[in-house]
Amino acid sequence: MKYSLSADHHIFAFSKENKPAISVKSGDELELETMDCFSNQIQSNEDKLDEMDWNRVNPATGPIFVEGAKEGDVLKVKIKKIEVAEKGVLATGKGLGVLGNLMEGLYSKVVDIKDGKVIFNEKLALPVKPMIGVIGVAPKEGSINCGTPGSHGGNMDTTLIAEGAEVYFPVFVEGALLALGDLHALMGDGEVGVSGVEVAGKVLLEVEVIKGLNLKNPVVKTAEVTATIASAESLDKAVEIAVHDMAKLFKKHTDLSTEGIATLFSITGNAQISQVVDPLKTARFSLPNWILESYGIRF
């Protein structure tokens, strides 16, 4: 079955207390409409960040109850298509991002998106590369705002989460309670200025419940690589968790020694930054798919 859900159904925090907006089965498709990370409050260069309602940041469309998803399972989300609007917003300012100490006040700029390109200025038209900033499931306990990443996913701002990608989430509560938003027409690894090209849009996805995979943190698979994703108070710790998560997969599915795993990872893997501007930092460790497939590791 194929379902659709408008951006009117949204949350600002992941929680098992959220009432599902829709219930679907494993194998179903959904088309989700999303607002941008500012809840579409910045529509022109006359709209200012300091006049915005900051309680309406990072809305995620959902939550979606997936029948059959139980604690300990894994929810696979295949991103089939991402459509972005014809305008996007760039934002930065004092105290925001890596260069926030060099600025005074808040800055935003509305940019056009035409013919597959972001019109940055009269000199630069940049190819659109749509991706999803916020995507996740409900945590086992408590409430986590949509601006914060974690084991449940959330604001991971990982550029690999794009069309064609498969994202795997550990399920903590019945139904998983999936939600997503914060689309970017374009974003660089790190999101160092605190925003990508923030944009509204639509996402077509397919959900599947997987038994017996036993993940602790999200994993993303593209046509080229598989990456473990981790968020922590520092990049050092996030990288450590991501690498250890990948090592656990190899320990479970291969007869490689720890030394063998370490040397293989060191010559074929890539520790990469996803984002450095959220309350927790996010990193990923990626390996070419053919390396995993050589050892029979398939999601």
One Martini backbone bead per residue (centre of mass of N, CA, C, O) as a GRO file, in nm:
protein
  299
    1MET     BB    1   0.100   0.034   0.015
    2LYS     BB    2   0.002   0.383  -0.025
    3TYR     BB    3   0.087   0.680   0.146
    4SER     BB    4  -0.007   0.997   0.307
    5LEU     BB    5   0.153   1.300   0.459
    6SER     BB    6   0.124   1.588   0.610
    7ALA     BB    7   0.270   1.867   0.775
    8ASP     BB    8   0.045   1.887   0.994
    9HIS     BB    9   0.197   1.627   1.083
   10HIS     BB   10   0.384   1.702   1.376
   11ILE     BB   11   0.701   1.727   1.547
   12PHE     BB   12   0.952   1.835   1.818
   13ALA     BB   13   0.959   1.535   1.946
   14PHE     BB   14   1.082   1.236   2.054
   15SER     BB   15   0.817   0.998   2.154
   16LYS     BB   16   0.604   0.757   2.297
   17GLU     BB   17   0.368   0.983   2.348
   18ASN     BB   18   0.310   1.001   2.063
   19LYS     BB   19   0.067   1.026   1.836
   20PRO     BB   20  -0.024   0.871   1.574
   21ALA     BB   21  -0.086   0.965   1.234
   22ILE     BB   22  -0.008   0.668   1.131
   23SER     BB   23  -0.069   0.334   0.992
   24VAL     BB   24   0.156   0.069   0.900
   25LYS     BB   25   0.321  -0.163   0.700
   26SER     BB   26   0.534  -0.377   0.608
   27GLY     BB   27   0.619  -0.244   0.277
   28ASP     BB   28   0.525   0.032   0.278
   29GLU     BB   29   0.432   0.342   0.138
   30LEU     BB   30   0.543   0.694   0.166
   31GLU     BB   31   0.429   1.037   0.154
   32LEU     BB   32   0.609   1.321   0.277
   33GLU     BB   33   0.546   1.623   0.409
   34THR     BB   34   0.759   1.918   0.451
   35MET     BB   35   0.905   2.136   0.637
   36ASP     BB   36   1.116   2.340   0.735
   37CYS     BB   37   1.319   2.414   1.009
   38PHE     BB   38   1.123   2.695   1.037
   39SER     BB   39   0.825   2.642   0.955
   40ASN     BB   40   0.811   2.855   0.715
   41GLN     BB   41   0.892   3.159   0.833
   42ILE     BB   42   1.102   3.201   0.589
   43GLN     BB   43   1.013   3.380   0.279
   44SER     BB   44   1.205   3.634   0.313
   45ASN     BB   45   1.436   3.898   0.361
   46GLU     BB   46   1.227   4.029   0.577
   47ASP     BB   47   1.263   3.780   0.736
   48LYS     BB   48   1.358   3.721   1.076
   49LEU     BB   49   1.510   3.536   1.315
   50ASP     BB   50   1.450   3.734   1.571
   51GLU     BB   51   1.117   3.700   1.491
   52MET     BB   52   1.103   3.410   1.554
   53ASP     BB   53   0.975   3.094   1.642
   54TRP     BB   54   1.186   2.877   1.827
   55ASN     BB   55   0.961   2.647   1.894
   56ARG     BB   56   0.952   2.587   1.553
   57VAL     BB   57   1.194   2.381   1.529
   58ASN     BB   58   1.227   2.096   1.361
   59PRO     BB   59   1.007   1.955   1.203
   60ALA     BB   60   0.840   1.629   1.206
   61THR     BB   61   0.692   1.405   1.020
   62GLY     BB   62   0.436   1.271   1.227
   63PRO     BB   63   0.400   0.973   1.344
   64ILE     BB   64   0.487   0.631   1.252
   65PHE     BB   65   0.316   0.332   1.262
   66VAL     BB   66   0.468   0.007   1.266
   67GLU     BB   67   0.365  -0.285   1.214
   68GLY     BB   68   0.557  -0.521   1.417
   69ALA     BB   69   0.723  -0.328   1.578
   70LYS     BB   70   0.980  -0.404   1.811
   71GLU     BB   71   1.169  -0.431   2.058
   72GLY     BB   72   1.486  -0.505   1.890
   73ASP     BB   73   1.438  -0.417   1.630
   74VAL     BB   74   1.441  -0.313   1.280
   75LEU     BB   75   1.421  -0.014   1.084
   76LYS     BB   76   1.364   0.017   0.745
   77VAL     BB   77   1.456   0.302   0.531
   78LYS     BB   78   1.362   0.386   0.208
   79ILE     BB   79   1.487   0.629  -0.014
   80LYS     BB   80   1.329   0.714  -0.315
   81LYS     BB   81   1.240   1.032  -0.278
   82ILE     BB   82   1.333   1.388  -0.334
   83GLU     BB   83   1.158   1.692  -0.290
   84VAL     BB   84   1.201   2.038  -0.362
   85ALA     BB   85   1.171   2.348  -0.339
   86GLU     BB   86   1.212   2.685  -0.490
   87LYS     BB   87   1.302   2.753  -0.189
   88GLY     BB   88   1.558   2.872   0.037
   89VAL     BB   89   1.755   2.867   0.349
   90LEU     BB   90   1.997   3.071   0.498
   91ALA     BB   91   2.195   3.033   0.812
   92THR     BB   92   2.334   3.253   1.072
   93GLY     BB   93   2.556   3.358   1.352
   94LYS     BB   94   2.577   3.442   1.657
   95GLY     BB   95   2.682   3.142   1.809
   96LEU     BB   96   2.686   2.994   1.523
   97GLY     BB   97   2.885   2.774   1.477
   98VAL     BB   98   3.223   2.802   1.394
   99LEU     BB   99   3.182   3.136   1.316
  100GLY     BB  100   3.014   3.281   1.551
  101ASN     BB  101   3.255   3.461   1.681
  102LEU     BB  102   3.256   3.667   1.406
  103MET     BB  103   2.962   3.761   1.476
  104GLU     BB  104   2.674   3.984   1.439
  105GLY     BB  105   2.407   3.851   1.474
  106LEU     BB  106   2.159   3.759   1.242
  107TYR     BB  107   2.135   3.539   0.944
  108SER     BB  108   1.949   3.558   0.629
  109LYS     BB  109   1.869   3.370   0.314
  110VAL     BB  110   1.696   3.370   0.018
  111VAL     BB  111   1.680   3.105  -0.226
  112ASP     BB  112   1.690   2.986  -0.536
  113ILE     BB  113   1.545   2.696  -0.720
  114LYS     BB  114   1.687   2.605  -1.040
  115ASP     BB  115   1.742   2.359  -1.249
  116GLY     BB  116   1.900   2.201  -1.009
  117LYS     BB  117   1.974   2.486  -0.858
  118VAL     BB  118   2.152   2.692  -0.642
  119ILE     BB  119   2.123   3.042  -0.594
  120PHE     BB  120   2.363   3.210  -0.433
  121ASN     BB  121   2.461   3.395  -0.679
  122GLU     BB  122   2.580   3.552  -0.965
  123LYS     BB  123   2.825   3.324  -0.964
  124LEU     BB  124   2.651   3.090  -0.807
  125ALA     BB  125   2.552   2.754  -0.914
  126LEU     BB  126   2.433   2.479  -0.730
  127PRO     BB  127   2.400   2.160  -0.703
  128VAL     BB  128   2.158   1.955  -0.620
  129LYS     BB  129   2.152   1.761  -0.286
  130PRO     BB  130   1.936   1.587  -0.146
  131MET     BB  131   1.850   1.573   0.212
  132ILE     BB  132   1.823   1.438   0.547
  133GLY     BB  133   1.837   1.561   0.874
  134VAL     BB  134   1.562   1.440   1.000
  135ILE     BB  135   1.563   1.103   1.143
  136GLY     BB  136   1.338   0.883   1.335
  137VAL     BB  137   1.276   0.745   1.655
  138ALA     BB  138   1.166   0.643   1.944
  139PRO     BB  139   1.255   0.639   2.249
  140LYS     BB  140   1.228   0.461   2.535
  141GLU     BB  141   1.282   0.736   2.689
  142GLY     BB  142   1.144   1.017   2.682
  143SER     BB  143   1.249   1.338   2.533
  144ILE     BB  144   1.362   1.438   2.198
  145ASN     BB  145   1.456   1.676   2.026
  146CYS     BB  146   1.485   1.740   1.678
  147GLY     BB  147   1.787   1.879   1.724
  148THR     BB  148   1.873   1.590   1.841
  149PRO     BB  149   2.089   1.339   1.848
  150GLY     BB  150   2.100   0.964   1.834
  151SER     BB  151   2.012   0.636   1.858
  152HIS     BB  152   1.728   0.727   1.714
  153GLY     BB  153   1.862   0.974   1.558
  154GLY     BB  154   1.754   1.252   1.412
  155ASN     BB  155   1.992   1.522   1.392
  156MET     BB  156   2.235   1.400   1.186
  157ASP     BB  157   2.325   1.536   0.926
  158THR     BB  158   2.352   1.315   0.674
  159THR     BB  159   2.443   1.304   0.341
  160LEU     BB  160   2.366   0.995   0.285
  161ILE     BB  161   2.062   1.084   0.333
  162ALA     BB  162   1.935   0.990   0.037
  163GLU     BB  163   1.870   0.896  -0.252
  164GLY     BB  164   1.867   0.533  -0.214
  165ALA     BB  165   1.877   0.506   0.074
  166GLU     BB  166   1.939   0.310   0.373
  167VAL     BB  167   1.782   0.311   0.694
  168TYR     BB  168   1.881   0.194   1.026
  169PHE     BB  169   1.679   0.126   1.318
  170PRO     BB  170   1.640   0.104   1.632
  171VAL     BB  171   1.392  -0.041   1.833
  172PHE     BB  172   1.214   0.083   2.138
  173VAL     BB  173   0.912   0.080   2.033
  174GLU     BB  174   0.611   0.032   1.950
  175GLY     BB  175   0.613   0.112   1.598
  176ALA     BB  176   0.867   0.330   1.643
  177LEU     BB  177   0.791   0.625   1.544
  178LEU     BB  178   0.828   0.775   1.273
  179ALA     BB  179   1.029   1.065   1.163
  180LEU     BB  180   1.057   1.365   0.937
  181GLY     BB  181   1.300   1.627   0.827
  182ASP     BB  182   1.508   1.870   0.736
  183LEU     BB  183   1.561   1.962   0.454
  184HIS     BB  184   1.816   1.957   0.189
  185ALA     BB  185   1.946   2.083  -0.108
  186LEU     BB  186   2.220   2.157   0.055
  187MET     BB  187   2.521   2.002   0.210
  188GLY     BB  188   2.786   1.993   0.418
  189ASP     BB  189   3.009   1.853   0.593
  190GLY     BB  190   2.915   1.970   0.931
  191GLU     BB  191   2.751   2.233   0.909
  192VAL     BB  192   2.931   2.494   1.008
  193GLY     BB  193   2.696   2.739   0.984
  194VAL     BB  194   2.406   2.567   1.079
  195SER     BB  195   2.331   2.537   0.764
  196GLY     BB  196   2.164   2.466   0.500
  197VAL     BB  197   1.941   2.430   0.251
  198GLU     BB  198   1.652   2.516   0.364
  199VAL     BB  199   1.364   2.291   0.303
  200ALA     BB  200   1.095   2.206   0.153
  201GLY     BB  201   0.892   1.892   0.095
  202LYS     BB  202   0.935   1.551  -0.034
  203VAL     BB  203   0.895   1.198   0.075
  204LEU     BB  204   0.978   0.880  -0.050
  205LEU     BB  205   0.896   0.572   0.122
  206GLU     BB  206   1.011   0.260   0.282
  207VAL     BB  207   0.905   0.006   0.505
  208GLU     BB  208   1.089  -0.227   0.735
  209VAL     BB  209   1.090  -0.515   0.926
  210ILE     BB  210   1.364  -0.637   1.131
  211LYS     BB  211   1.496  -0.937   1.244
  212GLY     BB  212   1.801  -0.993   1.433
  213LEU     BB  213   2.016  -0.743   1.409
  214ASN     BB  214   2.101  -0.567   1.654
  215LEU     BB  215   2.099  -0.248   1.707
  216LYS     BB  216   2.221   0.068   1.861
  217ASN     BB  217   2.256   0.226   1.587
  218PRO     BB  218   2.264   0.379   1.310
  219VAL     BB  219   2.234   0.289   0.955
  220VAL     BB  220   2.386   0.345   0.628
  221LYS     BB  221   2.293   0.273   0.280
  222THR     BB  222   2.442   0.274  -0.025
  223ALA     BB  223   2.568   0.198  -0.333
  224GLU     BB  224   2.874   0.214  -0.196
  225VAL     BB  225   2.804   0.236   0.123
  226THR     BB  226   2.860   0.164   0.475
  227ALA     BB  227   2.728   0.331   0.778
  228THR     BB  228   2.805   0.425   1.091
  229ILE     BB  229   2.617   0.604   1.347
  230ALA     BB  230   2.721   0.874   1.577
  231SER     BB  231   2.650   1.035   1.899
  232ALA     BB  232   2.820   1.304   2.084
  233GLU     BB  233   2.994   1.539   2.267
  234SER     BB  234   3.219   1.431   2.072
  235LEU     BB  235   3.392   1.338   1.796
  236ASP     BB  236   3.571   1.127   1.920
  237LYS     BB  237   3.337   0.957   2.040
  238ALA     BB  238   3.173   0.915   1.782
  239VAL     BB  239   3.391   0.762   1.629
  240GLU     BB  240   3.429   0.533   1.829
  241ILE     BB  241   3.141   0.421   1.812
  242ALA     BB  242   3.127   0.372   1.505
  243VAL     BB  243   3.364   0.172   1.490
  244HIS     BB  244   3.259  -0.032   1.699
  245ASP     BB  245   3.000  -0.103   1.549
  246MET     BB  246   3.143  -0.225   1.304
  247ALA     BB  247   3.308  -0.436   1.460
  248LYS     BB  248   3.064  -0.598   1.564
  249LEU     BB  249   2.975  -0.700   1.289
  250PHE     BB  250   3.243  -0.856   1.231
  251LYS     BB  251   3.238  -1.037   1.483
  252LYS     BB  252   2.959  -1.176   1.414
  253HIS     BB  253   3.025  -1.248   1.079
  254THR     BB  254   3.327  -1.324   1.149
  255ASP     BB  255   3.683  -1.450   1.192
  256LEU     BB  256   3.806  -1.198   1.271
  257SER     BB  257   4.024  -1.031   1.426
  258THR     BB  258   4.092  -0.746   1.578
  259GLU     BB  259   4.343  -0.696   1.406
  260GLY     BB  260   4.204  -0.740   1.134
  261ILE     BB  261   3.994  -0.520   1.163
  262ALA     BB  262   4.179  -0.277   1.212
  263THR     BB  263   4.340  -0.298   0.945
  264LEU     BB  264   4.107  -0.291   0.748
  265PHE     BB  265   3.987  -0.017   0.839
  266SER     BB  266   4.253   0.154   0.794
  267ILE     BB  267   4.256   0.088   0.460
  268THR     BB  268   3.912   0.124   0.389
  269GLY     BB  269   3.815   0.336   0.583
  270ASN     BB  270   3.588   0.617   0.694
  271ALA     BB  271   3.614   0.894   0.890
  272GLN     BB  272   3.326   1.108   0.939
  273ILE     BB  273   3.156   1.408   0.915
  274SER     BB  274   2.837   1.537   0.973
  275GLN     BB  275   2.819   1.715   1.258
  276VAL     BB  276   2.902   2.035   1.474
  277VAL     BB  277   2.602   2.203   1.577
  278ASP     BB  278   2.486   2.027   1.783
  279PRO     BB  279   2.450   1.911   2.098
  280LEU     BB  280   2.550   1.675   1.927
  281LYS     BB  281   2.785   1.493   1.767
  282THR     BB  282   2.841   1.365   1.424
  283ALA     BB  283   2.942   1.042   1.308
  284ARG     BB  284   3.115   0.826   1.064
  285PHE     BB  285   3.161   0.481   0.937
  286SER     BB  286   3.297   0.378   0.625
  287LEU     BB  287   3.231   0.116   0.382
  288PRO     BB  288   3.257  -0.071   0.133
  289ASN     BB  289   3.033  -0.298   0.026
  290TRP     BB  290   3.236  -0.518  -0.080
  291ILE     BB  291   3.356  -0.581   0.193
  292LEU     BB  292   3.107  -0.693   0.333
  293GLU     BB  293   3.029  -0.901   0.105
  294SER     BB  294   3.288  -1.079   0.134
  295TYR     BB  295   3.156  -1.161   0.440
  296GLY     BB  296   2.830  -1.166   0.425
  297ILE     BB  297   2.740  -0.864   0.480
  298ARG     BB  298   2.388  -0.809   0.499
  299PHE     BB  299   2.085  -0.607   0.498
   0.00000   0.00000   0.00000
